[in-house]
Amino acid sequence: MQKIIILDFGSQTTQLIGRRVRELDTFCEILPYNKFPVGDDSVIGVILSGSPFSVHDPEAFKVDLSQFVGRVPVLGICYGAQFISHTLGGKVEKADSREYGRANLQTVDTTNPLFKGFDQHSQVWMSHGDTITAIPEGFSVIGSTKDVTNAAFWSAKGIWAVQFHPEVFHTLQGTQLLKNFVVDICGSRQEWSAASFVDTTVAELKAQVGNDRVILGLSGGVDSSVAAVLLNKAIGDRLTCIFVDHGMLRKNEFTQVMEDYRCLGLNVIGVDASEKFFADLAGVSDPEQKRKIIGRDFVEVFNEEAKKITDAKWLAQGTIYPDRIESLNITGKVIKSHHNVGGLPKEMNLQLCEPLKWLFKDEVRRVGRQLGMPEHLITRHPFPGPGLAVRILGDITPERVRILQDADDIYIRGLRDYKVKLSGEEARRVLAAGVPAEMQDGEIEVSLYDQIWQAGAILLATVRSVGVMGDERTYEHPVALRAVTSTDAMTADWAHLPYEFMAKVSNEIINKVRGVNRVCYDISSKPPATIEWE
């Protein structure tokens, strides 16, 4: 299959470049800057990402351009453009002031294939401290802004470079630019789609697994659910799924998800192990310790059930592409261990099967729709493996879980019921994430739930506040509400929810949830905060 190689120089938006390329029905791989696959004839183009470094930094990442320049088309973005200029004889200098934010292309050479179909004065997004003051010999400028003369340039040798970020939504014609490069310049046949992925993967799974039995651990989330349905399509009842209830799922979630799985025709074993988890978590308030206990107990419970399936030879996981990217940085050192990435318990003696390992989250959802899965399963927000245990500050008790389940249920149902109209950049972002909505008169109508990436309530069990209900003094717990917008969870901004909605939800939680007398809203972004509190 044809593919675009994206060489990662450490940019926060490298994954976003990959998602944009995949949206063009073109397969791509994100690789460390120094891992270009020399000799791979399936590569039709190379994109060099941005970077936190300056090209002048001693530790700046460098790549041998001769590995691909002149062989396939090359597009440098931000640092990638500066690296091309610096390496090939141009000049990169520190800008008088950091060039960050929206800018307009004052001049655009629309006769150049990179800018085919572009408008003059098109908005782009800049984010760099250095600027290219001179381009290499043999290159020509094809785009400029008021402050950046060399905003875009090219060479007939098949090299294009832009100092702005076409992958972000603020660059209004960024998708057009990437399409021009990937489809027109590189010659992508646009063969990568949800339908083609399902057909290819089902065939590969049949060949990989053969007549063996497979075990899959379900979480209720979209990744493991889509993996299960895909495997079920390939091998039928030779797939056995295990869904462990640790007692800290959302309200009624275990029952609801089990019913969903039965409707999908999956062979699922549901295990209520909540008593074991609550007993082992008693008195534990340290977040990391809570995670370790839950992880240990989950493995014990899962293994106990898995041992009953004596002829199983494979363990399937819902690992997706960002899981694998996040687990290694561009130097190859582990920076974040992920629950779906790593070795298997030795005693299980199973081989690993990861049918979604090449997909981004939005692609997983498209595959789920292709498989005919219900929309509420496909659009379900990410939920932490330890569940509500990491949304309760303090030790875990059944009563505290009950309080948080009730508050969270009101909040999430409210987000699903409240409709908003979106236009412009926000509408394009939501549609690109795969939310099923139709544009009418430049607007779409979606629920608040579909507009945001992740939401949940947090119980501040270590805090009490004074309140008044009726004529009586109360001394109960506050609940914090969290909602963020994001494209890949690497960075996230707090969601600007309507005041009317916040007032309604706050009143309903305080009036209906015993043990809560105050509601707050978390307006921290990631970074410096994280999405979860623990």
C-alpha positions as CSV (number, residue, x, y, z in Angstrom):
1,M,0.0,0.0,0.0
2,Q,1.2,3.5,-0.8
3,K,2.2,5.6,2.2
4,I,3.4,9.0,3.3
5,I,6.2,9.1,5.8
6,I,6.0,11.8,8.5
7,L,9.4,12.3,10.2
8,D,8.8,13.5,13.8
9,F,11.1,16.2,15.1
10,G,9.2,16.5,18.4
11,S,6.3,18.7,17.5
12,Q,3.1,18.6,19.5
13,T,1.2,18.6,16.2
14,T,2.9,15.7,14.5
15,Q,0.0,13.4,15.2
16,L,-2.3,16.0,13.8
17,I,-0.4,15.9,10.5
18,G,-0.9,12.2,10.4
19,R,-4.6,12.5,11.0
20,R,-5.0,15.1,8.3
21,V,-3.2,12.8,5.8
22,R,-5.4,9.8,6.8
23,E,-8.5,12.0,6.3
24,L,-7.3,12.2,2.6
25,D,-7.7,8.4,2.4
26,T,-4.0,8.0,2.4
27,F,-2.0,5.7,4.7
28,C,0.9,7.4,6.6
29,E,3.4,6.4,9.2
30,I,4.9,8.6,11.9
31,L,8.5,7.7,12.5
32,P,11.3,9.3,14.6
33,Y,13.3,11.9,12.5
34,N,16.2,9.5,12.2
35,K,14.3,6.3,11.2
36,F,13.4,6.9,7.5
37,P,12.8,3.5,5.9
38,V,15.5,3.5,3.2
39,G,14.6,1.1,0.4
40,D,10.8,1.0,1.1
41,D,9.3,1.4,-2.4
42,S,5.8,2.0,-1.0
43,V,6.8,5.5,0.2
44,I,5.4,8.2,-2.1
45,G,6.2,11.3,-0.1
46,V,7.9,12.6,3.0
47,I,6.7,15.3,5.5
48,L,9.1,16.9,8.0
49,S,7.3,18.0,11.1
50,G,7.9,21.0,13.4
51,S,10.1,20.9,16.5
52,P,10.6,22.6,19.9
53,F,14.2,23.2,18.9
54,S,15.9,25.9,16.8
55,V,18.0,24.6,13.9
56,H,21.0,26.3,15.7
57,D,20.6,24.4,19.0
58,P,23.4,21.9,19.5
59,E,20.9,19.2,20.4
60,A,18.6,19.9,17.4
61,F,17.4,16.9,15.6
62,K,18.9,16.4,12.1
63,V,18.2,14.0,9.2
64,D,20.1,13.1,6.1
65,L,18.0,14.7,3.4
66,S,19.8,12.7,0.6
67,Q,17.8,9.6,1.8
68,F,14.7,10.9,0.1
69,V,15.2,14.3,-1.6
70,G,15.2,13.7,-5.4
71,R,13.5,10.4,-4.9
72,V,10.0,11.4,-3.6
73,P,8.4,14.8,-3.0
74,V,9.2,16.4,0.3
75,L,7.2,18.9,2.4
76,G,8.8,20.7,5.3
77,I,6.5,22.3,8.0
78,C,7.8,25.0,10.3
79,Y,11.1,23.5,11.7
80,G,11.0,21.2,8.8
81,A,11.1,24.2,6.4
82,Q,13.8,25.9,8.5
83,F,15.9,22.7,8.5
84,I,15.6,22.4,4.7
85,S,16.7,26.0,4.3
86,H,19.5,25.8,6.8
87,T,20.9,22.5,5.5
88,L,20.8,23.5,1.8
89,G,22.4,26.8,2.1
90,G,19.7,29.3,3.1
91,K,19.7,31.4,6.2
92,V,17.7,31.0,9.4
93,E,17.9,33.7,12.1
94,K,16.1,34.4,15.4
95,A,13.0,36.5,14.7
96,D,12.8,40.0,16.3
97,S,9.7,38.7,18.1
98,R,8.2,35.2,18.3
99,E,5.9,34.8,15.3
100,Y,2.8,33.1,16.8
101,G,-0.8,33.1,15.9
102,R,-2.9,34.0,12.9
103,A,-1.4,35.6,9.8
104,N,-2.6,36.1,6.2
105,L,-0.8,35.1,3.1
106,Q,-0.5,38.5,1.3
107,T,0.9,36.9,-1.9
108,V,0.3,33.3,-3.0
109,D,1.6,31.7,-6.3
110,T,-1.6,29.8,-7.1
111,T,0.1,28.4,-10.3
112,N,2.3,26.3,-8.0
113,P,0.8,22.9,-7.4
114,L,1.1,23.3,-3.6
115,F,-1.3,26.3,-3.7
116,K,-3.7,25.1,-6.3
117,G,-7.2,26.4,-5.4
118,F,-5.9,28.8,-2.8
119,D,-7.4,32.2,-2.1
120,Q,-5.3,35.3,-1.9
121,H,-5.0,36.5,1.8
122,S,-5.8,33.1,3.1
123,Q,-5.4,32.7,6.9
124,V,-2.5,30.6,8.2
125,W,-1.2,29.8,11.7
126,M,2.4,30.6,12.6
127,S,4.3,29.2,15.6
128,H,8.1,29.8,15.5
129,G,10.9,31.8,17.2
130,D,13.3,31.6,14.2
131,T,12.5,32.8,10.7
132,I,14.0,32.1,7.3
133,T,15.7,35.2,6.1
134,A,17.2,33.7,2.9
135,I,16.2,30.6,0.9
136,P,18.7,28.3,-0.7
137,E,19.9,28.8,-4.2
138,G,17.6,27.2,-6.8
139,F,14.5,27.8,-4.6
140,S,11.6,30.3,-5.3
141,V,9.3,32.0,-2.9
142,I,5.6,31.0,-3.5
143,G,3.9,32.5,-0.4
144,S,4.5,35.5,1.9
145,T,2.8,37.2,4.8
146,K,3.1,40.8,6.0
147,D,5.9,39.9,8.4
148,V,7.3,36.7,6.8
149,T,8.7,37.1,3.3
150,N,9.7,33.4,3.0
151,A,6.5,31.9,4.3
152,A,6.5,29.3,1.6
153,F,9.1,28.3,-1.0
154,W,9.9,25.4,-3.4
155,S,12.5,23.8,-5.6
156,A,11.9,22.0,-8.9
157,K,13.9,19.1,-7.3
158,G,10.6,18.2,-5.6
159,I,10.9,20.1,-2.3
160,W,8.2,22.3,-0.8
161,A,8.5,24.2,2.5
162,V,6.1,26.3,4.6
163,Q,6.8,28.2,7.8
164,F,3.2,27.9,8.9
165,H,1.2,24.9,10.1
166,P,-1.3,23.6,7.5
167,E,-2.4,20.8,9.9
168,V,-4.1,23.0,12.4
169,F,-7.7,24.2,12.0
170,H,-6.6,27.9,12.2
171,T,-5.0,27.5,8.8
172,L,-8.2,27.7,6.9
173,Q,-7.0,26.1,3.7
174,G,-4.6,23.8,5.3
175,T,-6.5,20.7,4.2
176,Q,-6.4,21.9,0.6
177,L,-2.6,22.4,0.9
178,L,-2.1,18.9,2.2
179,K,-4.4,17.5,-0.4
180,N,-2.4,19.2,-3.1
181,F,0.8,17.7,-1.7
182,V,-0.4,14.2,-0.9
183,V,-2.8,13.6,-3.8
184,D,-1.6,15.8,-6.7
185,I,2.1,16.0,-6.1
186,C,2.8,12.6,-4.4
187,G,0.2,10.8,-6.5
188,S,-1.8,9.1,-3.7
189,R,-4.5,6.8,-5.1
190,Q,-6.5,7.4,-1.9
191,E,-7.0,3.8,-1.1
192,W,-7.1,4.1,2.7
193,S,-10.7,4.1,4.0
194,A,-12.8,2.6,6.8
195,A,-14.3,0.2,4.3
196,S,-10.9,-0.9,2.9
197,F,-9.5,-1.2,6.4
198,V,-12.3,-3.5,7.5
199,D,-12.0,-5.8,4.4
200,T,-8.2,-5.9,4.6
201,T,-8.1,-6.4,8.4
202,V,-10.7,-9.1,8.5
203,A,-8.7,-11.1,5.9
204,E,-5.5,-10.5,7.8
205,L,-7.1,-11.6,11.1
206,K,-8.4,-14.8,9.5
207,A,-4.9,-15.6,8.2
208,Q,-3.2,-14.6,11.5
209,V,-5.4,-16.4,13.9
210,G,-6.5,-19.3,11.8
211,N,-8.7,-21.7,13.8
212,D,-7.3,-20.5,17.2
213,R,-9.4,-19.0,20.0
214,V,-8.8,-15.4,21.1
215,I,-9.4,-13.7,24.4
216,L,-10.1,-9.9,24.5
217,G,-10.4,-7.7,27.6
218,L,-13.3,-5.3,27.1
219,S,-13.5,-1.9,28.9
220,G,-16.7,-0.5,27.4
221,G,-14.7,2.1,25.5
222,V,-14.7,2.6,21.8
223,D,-11.3,1.1,21.1
224,S,-11.8,-2.3,22.7
225,S,-15.4,-2.4,21.5
226,V,-14.5,-1.8,17.8
227,A,-11.6,-4.4,18.1
228,A,-14.1,-6.9,19.5
229,V,-16.6,-6.4,16.7
230,L,-13.9,-6.5,14.0
231,L,-12.5,-9.8,15.5
232,N,-16.1,-11.2,15.8
233,K,-16.6,-10.5,12.1
234,A,-13.3,-12.4,11.3
235,I,-13.5,-15.4,13.6
236,G,-17.0,-15.4,15.1
237,D,-17.6,-17.3,18.4
238,R,-13.9,-18.3,18.6
239,L,-13.5,-14.8,20.2
240,T,-14.3,-14.7,24.0
241,C,-14.5,-11.3,25.6
242,I,-14.1,-10.6,29.3
243,F,-15.6,-7.5,30.9
244,V,-14.4,-6.9,34.4
245,D,-16.5,-4.6,36.7
246,H,-14.2,-3.1,39.3
247,G,-17.1,-1.3,40.9
248,M,-15.9,2.2,39.7
249,L,-17.6,2.4,36.4
250,R,-20.2,5.1,35.6
251,K,-23.7,4.7,36.9
252,N,-25.4,1.5,35.5
253,E,-22.6,1.2,33.0
254,F,-21.8,-2.5,33.5
255,T,-25.4,-3.5,32.8
256,Q,-25.8,-1.1,29.9
257,V,-22.6,-2.1,28.2
258,M,-23.2,-5.8,28.7
259,E,-26.6,-5.4,27.0
260,D,-24.9,-3.5,24.1
261,Y,-22.4,-6.3,23.6
262,R,-25.1,-8.9,23.6
263,C,-27.0,-6.9,20.9
264,L,-23.8,-6.9,18.9
265,G,-23.7,-10.7,19.0
266,L,-20.4,-10.8,21.0
267,N,-19.5,-13.7,23.3
268,V,-18.9,-11.8,26.6
269,I,-18.2,-13.0,30.1
270,G,-19.1,-10.3,32.6
271,V,-17.3,-10.5,36.0
272,D,-18.5,-8.4,39.0
273,A,-15.3,-8.1,41.1
274,S,-16.2,-4.9,42.9
275,E,-16.0,-6.4,46.4
276,K,-12.4,-7.5,45.8
277,F,-11.4,-4.0,44.5
278,F,-13.1,-2.1,47.2
279,A,-11.5,-4.3,49.9
280,D,-8.0,-3.9,48.5
281,L,-8.5,-0.1,48.0
282,A,-9.8,0.5,51.6
283,G,-7.9,3.4,53.2
284,V,-5.7,4.1,50.2
285,S,-5.6,7.7,49.1
286,D,-2.4,8.0,47.1
287,P,-3.3,8.3,43.4
288,E,-0.4,6.2,42.1
289,Q,-1.0,3.5,44.7
290,K,-4.7,3.4,43.7
291,R,-3.7,2.8,40.1
292,K,-1.3,0.1,41.0
293,I,-3.8,-1.8,43.1
294,I,-6.5,-1.6,40.5
295,G,-4.0,-2.7,37.7
296,R,-2.8,-5.6,39.8
297,D,-6.3,-6.7,40.7
298,F,-7.5,-6.4,37.2
299,V,-4.8,-8.7,35.9
300,E,-5.5,-11.2,38.7
301,V,-9.3,-11.2,37.9
302,F,-8.7,-11.3,34.1
303,N,-6.2,-14.1,34.3
304,E,-8.5,-16.2,36.6
305,E,-11.2,-16.0,33.9
306,A,-8.8,-16.4,31.0
307,K,-7.4,-19.7,32.5
308,K,-10.9,-21.2,32.2
309,I,-10.5,-20.9,28.4
310,T,-7.9,-23.6,28.1
311,D,-7.6,-23.6,24.3
312,A,-7.0,-19.8,23.9
313,K,-3.8,-18.9,22.0
314,W,-4.2,-15.2,21.5
315,L,-4.8,-12.1,23.6
316,A,-6.4,-9.2,21.7
317,Q,-6.1,-5.6,22.7
318,G,-7.6,-2.3,21.5
319,T,-4.2,-0.7,21.1
320,I,-4.4,2.3,18.7
321,Y,-1.7,4.2,16.8
322,P,-1.4,7.1,19.3
323,D,-0.8,4.6,22.1
324,R,2.3,3.3,20.4
325,I,3.5,6.8,19.4
326,E,3.0,8.1,23.0
327,S,4.9,5.2,24.5
328,L,8.2,6.1,22.8
329,N,9.7,9.5,22.2
330,I,11.8,10.3,19.1
331,T,15.0,9.2,20.8
332,G,13.4,5.7,21.4
333,K,13.3,6.1,25.2
334,V,10.1,5.3,27.0
335,I,8.4,8.5,28.3
336,K,5.0,7.1,29.2
337,S,4.0,3.5,29.8
338,H,0.6,2.8,28.3
339,H,-1.9,0.2,29.5
340,N,-2.2,-1.3,26.0
341,V,1.5,-1.3,25.1
342,G,4.1,-3.7,26.5
343,G,4.6,-7.3,27.3
344,L,2.0,-9.9,28.2
345,P,1.9,-11.8,31.6
346,K,4.3,-14.7,31.1
347,E,2.0,-17.2,32.7
348,M,-0.7,-16.6,30.1
349,N,1.6,-17.9,27.3
350,L,-0.5,-16.0,24.7
351,Q,0.4,-14.3,21.4
352,L,-0.7,-10.6,21.0
353,C,-3.3,-9.5,18.5
354,E,-3.8,-5.8,17.9
355,P,-6.2,-5.2,15.0
356,L,-6.4,-1.4,15.5
357,K,-2.7,-0.7,16.0
358,W,-2.5,1.6,12.9
359,L,-5.6,3.7,13.6
360,F,-6.1,7.1,15.1
361,K,-9.1,7.6,17.4
362,D,-11.3,9.2,14.8
363,E,-10.5,6.4,12.4
364,V,-11.5,3.9,15.0
365,R,-14.9,5.6,15.2
366,R,-15.2,5.5,11.4
367,V,-14.5,1.8,11.4
368,G,-17.1,1.3,14.1
369,R,-19.7,3.1,11.9
370,Q,-18.6,0.9,9.0
371,L,-19.3,-2.1,11.1
372,G,-22.8,-0.9,12.0
373,M,-22.1,-0.3,15.7
374,P,-24.6,1.9,17.7
375,E,-23.6,5.6,17.7
376,H,-23.6,5.9,21.6
377,L,-20.8,3.3,21.7
378,I,-18.8,4.9,19.0
379,T,-18.9,8.5,20.3
380,R,-18.3,7.5,24.0
381,H,-15.8,9.8,25.6
382,P,-12.4,8.3,26.8
383,F,-12.7,7.0,30.3
384,P,-9.7,6.1,32.6
385,G,-8.9,2.4,33.1
386,P,-9.1,2.8,36.9
387,G,-12.5,4.4,36.5
388,L,-13.9,6.8,39.1
389,A,-11.1,5.8,41.5
390,V,-9.0,8.5,39.9
391,R,-11.8,11.0,40.0
392,I,-12.2,10.7,43.8
393,L,-9.7,12.7,45.7
394,G,-9.0,10.6,48.8
395,D,-9.7,7.0,49.7
396,I,-12.3,5.0,47.9
397,T,-15.6,3.8,49.5
398,P,-18.8,2.5,48.0
399,E,-20.6,5.5,49.3
400,R,-18.2,8.0,47.7
401,V,-18.5,6.1,44.4
402,R,-22.3,6.3,44.7
403,I,-22.1,10.1,45.2
404,L,-19.8,10.5,42.2
405,Q,-21.8,8.2,40.0
406,D,-25.0,10.1,40.7
407,A,-23.3,13.5,40.0
408,D,-21.5,12.3,36.9
409,D,-24.7,10.8,35.5
410,I,-26.6,14.1,35.8
411,Y,-23.6,15.9,34.1
412,I,-23.2,13.5,31.2
413,R,-26.9,13.2,30.5
414,G,-27.1,17.0,30.5
415,L,-24.2,17.2,28.0
416,R,-26.0,14.8,25.7
417,D,-29.3,16.6,25.9
418,Y,-28.1,20.2,25.4
419,K,-27.9,21.1,21.7
420,V,-25.7,23.9,20.3
421,K,-25.1,25.3,16.8
422,L,-21.6,25.6,15.5
423,S,-20.0,27.3,12.5
424,G,-16.6,28.2,11.1
425,E,-13.5,26.6,12.7
426,E,-15.4,24.9,15.5
427,A,-17.8,23.2,13.1
428,R,-15.0,22.0,10.9
429,R,-13.2,20.6,14.0
430,V,-16.2,18.7,15.2
431,L,-17.0,17.3,11.7
432,A,-13.4,16.3,11.2
433,A,-13.6,14.2,14.4
434,G,-16.3,12.1,12.8
435,V,-19.4,13.5,14.5
436,P,-22.4,12.7,12.3
437,A,-23.9,16.1,11.6
438,E,-25.1,17.9,8.4
439,M,-24.0,21.4,7.5
440,Q,-27.0,23.7,6.8
441,D,-26.6,27.4,6.0
442,G,-23.0,27.2,7.3
443,E,-24.0,25.7,10.6
444,I,-24.3,22.3,12.3
445,E,-26.3,21.3,15.4
446,V,-24.7,18.9,17.8
447,S,-24.9,18.0,21.5
448,L,-22.4,19.5,23.9
449,Y,-21.3,15.9,24.5
450,D,-20.3,15.5,20.9
451,Q,-18.6,18.9,20.8
452,I,-16.1,18.1,23.5
453,W,-13.4,15.4,23.8
454,Q,-13.8,14.3,27.3
455,A,-16.0,15.2,30.3
456,G,-16.5,13.9,33.8
457,A,-17.2,14.9,37.4
458,I,-14.6,14.8,40.2
459,L,-15.5,14.3,43.9
460,L,-13.3,16.3,46.3
461,A,-13.7,13.7,49.1
462,T,-10.9,15.3,51.1
463,V,-12.7,18.6,51.2
464,R,-15.9,19.7,52.9
465,S,-17.7,23.1,52.5
466,V,-20.4,24.9,54.4
467,G,-23.8,25.3,52.7
468,V,-27.4,26.0,53.4
469,M,-30.3,23.8,52.2
470,G,-33.7,25.0,53.3
471,D,-33.1,26.5,56.7
472,E,-30.4,24.0,57.6
473,R,-26.6,24.2,57.6
474,T,-24.8,21.6,55.6
475,Y,-21.2,20.5,55.7
476,E,-20.7,18.3,52.6
477,H,-18.4,17.7,49.6
478,P,-17.9,19.8,46.6
479,V,-17.9,18.3,43.1
480,A,-15.8,19.7,40.3
481,L,-16.9,19.3,36.7
482,R,-14.3,18.9,33.9
483,A,-14.8,19.2,30.1
484,V,-12.0,19.6,27.5
485,T,-11.7,20.0,23.8
486,S,-8.9,18.2,22.1
487,T,-7.8,16.4,18.9
488,D,-5.6,13.7,20.4
489,A,-5.4,14.3,24.2
490,M,-1.7,15.3,23.9
491,T,-2.9,18.9,24.6
492,A,-6.4,20.0,25.7
493,D,-8.3,23.2,26.3
494,W,-11.1,23.6,28.8
495,A,-14.5,23.7,27.1
496,H,-16.4,27.0,27.3
497,L,-19.7,25.5,28.3
498,P,-22.8,27.8,28.2
499,Y,-23.6,29.5,31.5
500,E,-27.3,28.4,31.2
501,F,-26.2,24.8,31.0
502,M,-23.8,25.1,33.9
503,A,-26.5,26.7,36.1
504,K,-29.0,24.0,35.3
505,V,-26.5,21.1,35.9
506,S,-25.2,22.6,39.1
507,N,-28.7,23.1,40.6
508,E,-29.7,19.5,39.6
509,I,-26.6,18.0,41.2
510,I,-26.9,19.9,44.4
511,N,-30.7,19.2,44.7
512,K,-30.6,15.5,43.8
513,V,-27.2,14.1,45.0
514,R,-27.0,13.4,48.7
515,G,-23.6,14.4,50.0
516,V,-22.9,17.3,47.6
517,N,-23.6,21.0,48.4
518,R,-21.3,22.8,46.0
519,V,-20.3,22.5,42.3
520,C,-17.2,24.0,40.7
521,Y,-15.9,24.0,37.1
522,D,-12.3,23.3,36.2
523,I,-10.9,25.8,33.7
524,S,-7.3,24.4,33.5
525,S,-5.8,23.4,30.2
526,K,-3.3,20.7,29.4
527,P,-0.5,21.6,29.8
528,P,0.1,22.5,32.6
529,A,-2.8,20.5,34.1
530,T,-3.7,17.0,33.0
531,I,-7.2,16.0,31.8
532,E,-7.7,13.7,34.8
533,W,-7.1,15.0,38.4
534,E,-5.2,11.9,39.5
